[in-house]
Amino acid sequence: MSAYIHDAIRTPRGKARPNGGLAAMKPQHLVSGLIDALEQRGHAPRKAEGLLLGCVGQVGAQGGNIALVSKLHAGLDDTAFAYTLNNYCVSGLTAIAQAAQMVTGGAVSSVLAGGVEMMSHVPFMADKADYYTNDELEPRARFLLVALAADRLAEDCGIAREALDAVTLTSQQRTAAAEGSPLVASRIAVNALAKDEAPRASTRTETLAAMPTAFGAMAPHYAGALNGREIAYSHTLAHAPPMTDGAGLALVSADPKGARARIVASVEIGGDPYASLTAGFAAMERVLAKAGLTLADMDRIEFMEAFAVVIAKFLRDYDVDPECVNVGGGHLAKGHPMGATGAILLSSLLDALDAIEGRYGLVVVTGAQGIGAAMIVERMGPQV
């Protein structure tokens, strides 16, 4: 049995500020709004047997099982299960993969799955987990701020500042060019916010080159995790995905009729916590092997821009056509609502495939401390 994506939609991404475009709302508003939008697009989301949501900051406005809160707010059937998971920045894609496993295993016939994160309400690390400061672990396993991990990775991989600037500029330019095109067909306007709020269309090569590095001052707070290492800092604020609010949701079903795509294969993987932000590469390699496909078979790829070093490494180290990757721009321009990211990228992937009537698409997400996931989908309908 296969699992099919009947639709995958997303909100615009609002700046994570008190005056951000989504900040007056609550997470359950975003999720229930997407459920309403699925209904308006001709689906029956309220007949789904469950709701799975990825969410990283599960406190305050996102506490109390935000999937359950969203279920109640959206008026799903009382019998529908609802639970929230935290797999860091991979969470949204993990939720969809788990929904697919439920469907292919015959446990359910249809499930809503995705993610939500409102960083204007629940800032990064707002849960104040003991893990963030735990010095009982060996240095390689201690929590390291993702920005510092990105700088360390750039140094380890020999990724130069010029490469970081180049991928950042491409992300901004493609984001601007995608507005009003089929590449944003499944982005649903929310109240007054009709498009992503964080992109900076005015970004230029010379402005990127002039920006100072941004994260070195944080290093003393993570001296234990760095184990005495001095890093050559390279990332600026422009090389980091902006903090944003947003949500993405997919309707996953066992019924191929009317589906947008079939899930070919998915992989969840762990990796070396010291080599933070690299597990996505391993997940990608494994999902391609699992499907018996190659990067050359992929008509479109959404590769998470989890700091500029990650996408720069992908384009440098793998035999892939850059014109097939993040064709509508990426996180460096649009922002990173953590638990929603995987679901948002999947929605973007389906739009990119539809735009060219392509067949295969790949989404790759990666997170801190050795977390990665990847999924291959096959678009339904005519393909050129």
N, C-alpha and C positions, 0 to 999 in steps of 0.2 A: 504494500500500500504506500502511496505517495502522499505528501502534504503539499497543498497548494495555497498560494497567497492570492486571495480574492481581491484585496486592495491593500495598499500601504500609503498612509498619508502622514502629514507632519504640519505642525504649526510653524509660523515664522519664528525666528529667534530674536528675542528682545534683550536689550542690554540689562545686565544684572545690577541695576541701580534702582534707588527708590522711585525715580522718574522714568524708568524703563518702560517700553511699550506694553509689556505684559505684567508689570509689577503690581498693578492694582488687583490682579486676579489671584486665584489660588490654584495649586496643582490640580485639584479635582475638577476645576473649571476647564482647564486645558484638555484633560482627558475626556470629560463628558462632551466637550465641544467637538472633539474628533469623532466620538461615537455618533453624535448628531450628523456630522458631515458624511460619515460612511453611509448612514441611512439616506441622506439626500443624494448620494451617488448611486443609489439603487440596491444597496446591500441590506442585510438584516442583522446588524450587529447585536441587537438586543435579544436575539435568539441564541447567541453564543453561550457555551456551557461554562465559560470561565474567563477571567481577566488576570493576566500576568503582567506586572510592571517592574521594570528595572528602575531603581532610584538609589543614589549613593548616600545622600544626606537624609537619613531616616529619623529626623528629629523635628520638633516644632511643627511647622505647616506640613511637613512631609512625614511626620510620625504617625503612629497608630495604625500602621498598615495602610499606606496611601492607596493601594489597589482596592482594598475594601471600601475606603472612604469614597473613592471614585466610582466604584460599583453602585453604592447607595445614592450618590449624587446623580448618576446617569440613569438610574431607574432600571438597572438590569434585573433579571428575574432573581427572586430570593434563592433559588436553587443553584445559581451560578457561583462557582468558587472564585476566590480572589486572594492573591497573595503577591507580596513584594519581595524582590531579591536585590541583593547588592553584590555585584561582581565588578566593582569600580567602573571604569569608563566603558567596559564591555557589556554592561548590564542589559541595555536595550536589545542587543542582538542575542544575548543569552536567553532572554525571555522568549523571543521568537523561536529560537532553536528548541527550547523546552516545549513550547506549544506544538511544534512540528512533531516532536517525539511522542507527545500524547496522542496526536492524530494518527500517526503511522502505527502506533501500538494498539490502536483501536479503543483507547480509553474514552475518547470524546470524538465528536464529529466536527466541531468548530470551536475555536478559541480566539479571543482578542489578546494580543500581546504587543508589548512595546516598552516605552519608558517615558519618564517625566523627570525634570529637574528644574526647580526655580531657585536659582542662586541669588536672586534678589531677596528671597525669604530665608533661605538656608545657605549661608556662604560655605565655601570650601573648608573642610575640616571642622565644621560646626558641631559635629558629634563629639569632639574632644576625646577621641579614643585613646586609651592607654598605649596602644600600639605606636602611636606617633612619637612617643617619647620613651619607649621601652628600651632600656640599655642592657637588659639581661640577654638579649639575643646576640649572636655573633654579628660583627659589623656588616657582613654581606646581606644579612636578613633584616636589618633595621630599616625602618621607614626613612626614605629620602625624598624630599620635596621633588616633585616631578620636573620642575624647571631645572634643578641642579642635576638630576639624572639625564636630562636632555643635553646639558652642557658636557657632562662626562661622556655621554655616548658620542657626541660630535668629536671630542678629542680622541676617543678610542678608535673611531672609524675614519679619522682624518677628513671629516667634512668641513670644508672651509667656510668662512663667513660669506663669501661671494655666492656659494651654493645655497645658503640659507636665504639670502636676499632674493635670489632668482626664483625659488619656489614660492616665496611669499608674494612676490610681485605677480606671478602667474595666477595664484589663488585669487588675488584681488581683481585682476583683470578679467578672469573667466567668470567670476561672480557678477561683476557689473554687466558683462555681455549676456549673461543668461537671463537677466530680468526681462519679463514679457515673452519668453520663449517656452517651448514645450518642456524645457528642463526644470521648470517650476510648476508644472501642471498639477502636481499632487500636494502642493503647499497651500494650506487652507488659511485664508484670512481670519484673524481673531480680533473681534471688536474693531478698533481703529488701526490695528497693525496688519498691513497687507504684505509686507516684505521684510526680509531679515534686516535688523537694525544696526548691526555692528560693522558691516563692510565699509571700507574707506576707498572710494573710487578714485580719490586724488593721489593715491600712493604712487610714488615714482622711485626709480632706481637711486637717484641721488639722495632722496630723503631717507631711504632705507640704509644706505651706506653711512649716513651721518649720525644714525641713532646710537646711543651708548648701550653697552651691555647692561642687563637689568637685574641679574639675580645673585651676583657674587656676595652681596651683603648678607644673604641668608645662610651662607655656608657655615659660619660659626655655630649656628643653631643645630647643625647636622654633622658636627665634627666626628661623632662616634660612627655614624653610618659611612662617612667618607674615610674613616680610619687613617686620618692624618694626611690624606692626599690633597694636593693643591691642584685645582682645575683651571685650565685656560678657558675662561668664560667667553661665550660667543653669542648666546641668544639675547636678543633685545625684546622689548615688549611686542614689537611687530612680528616676531618669530614665534610668539605664543598665541594659541587660540584664545580669543576674548571669552570672559565668563559671561554666560547668557542663560536666559530662561527658554524652555521649549519642551515639546513633547512630540512623540511619534507613535503611531499605532498601526498594526497590521491585523487583518482578519485572516486567520489560518484555518483551512478546512480540508476535509478528505474528499470533497466534491470538486472535480475539475471543471465543471460547467461554469462558465463565466469568469474563471480565474485569470488573473494577470500573469502569473508565473508559477512554475513548479519548483520546489526546493530540491535541488539535485543532491547536495551534500552540505553538511555543516560540521565544524570542528571547534571544540573548546580545548584550550591547552594551557598548561602552566609552564613557566620558564625560570631561568636563573634570576632571582630577585636583584642580584647585583647588576645584571645586564638589563636593567629596567627599560621598558618601551621596545623590546625586541621580540616578545612572544608572538606578536601579530605576524611576523615573518614566518615563524615556525608553523603557526596555524594555517597560513596561506599555502605553504608548501605541502602540508599534510592534506588539506582539503582538495587541492588539485590532484594529488596522488590518489586520494580516495575516489574521486570522480573519474579518474583516467583522462584528465584534460591538462592543458598547459596554459600559460599566460597568453600565448598566441591565439588560443581558442576563445578568449574572452573579448566580446565586442565592447564592453564597457566595464570599468573598474572604479569602485569607490574605495579609496585607501585613506584611512583616517589620518588627517594631518595633526597628529598629536605632538605638536611642536615641529618646527621646520626640519629638524634633523631627520625625523622619521621618513617623511616623504622624499627628502633629498637622498637618503640612503636607498630607498626603494628604487628610485629612478636611476641611480648610479649603478647599483649592484645586480639588478635583474634585467633580463632581456625582455623589455616591455616597451610598447609604443606609447610615448608620453601623451599623444593625442587621444588615447583611449582612457586616460586616467583623470578622474575628478574634472570632467569636462565642463561642469557648471560651477566650478570653484569649490573650495573646501573650507575646513574648519579655521584655517588661518585668517580667513576673511569673515566667515559667518559666525564663528563662535562654537563653544563646546558646552552644551547643557548635559552634564556628565552621564547620568543614567539614561538619558534619551538618545544619546549619540548613535548607537548601533541601529536603532529603529529609524532614525532620521536618515542615516546613510542608505539604508535599504530602500526607503521611499525614493530617495534621490536616484538610486541605481535604476529602479524600475522606470522612472521618468526618462533617464538617459537612454535606456534600451528602447523604450517606446518611440523616442524621437528619431531613431534610425531604423526601427523595426529589426533590431538585433536579436540574437538568439541567447547567448550566454553572458551572464554578468557575475562579477565577483565583488563582495564587500569584505573588507579587512579592518578589524578594530584591534587596538592595542592599549594596554593600560600599565600603570605603575606596578612595580614589585613582581613582574613575571606573569602577567595576565594577557591572554590573547584569544581571539576568536575569528572565524572566517566562515563565509557561506557562499555557495554558488547557486544561482537560480537560472532557470531556463524560461525565457519569455514565451507565453502562449500566443497563439495566433500566427498570422503570416510573418515570415522573416525573409529579409533580402540577403 
